[in-house]
Amino acid sequence: MGDKSNQTAKADREIEALSAELLDYLKQHPNAGETLEGIVQWWLIRQRYINAASKVRASLLLLEERGFIERFLNPDGVELFMAVPGALRGDLDQRHAHDPDYSEAKHASRVDRGC
């Protein structure tokens, strides 16, 4: 019974969150009108992109503050974010210290493939 109650509560939270996304879109586009398919395809994708971009930027700034990445400004004023050479090495080792399947060889193989 508890699992079903938890699932219902989770679904309710998801519906509330989705409703908030739709309202955010409508606040920005008060004259918008669309079919169900159009709302899913256009409104939500656009709103989620805007929301994700904001969260990604905040995450990048946090990683910059912690010394994992650097921010550069291109001549045209566009920001470019890059890993600080060597800064991720210790963090990677800490994340995988508890993983018995992790090995330096596996990590080197993933890095060589650009993973």
Disulfide bonds with the S-S distance in Angstrom:
none
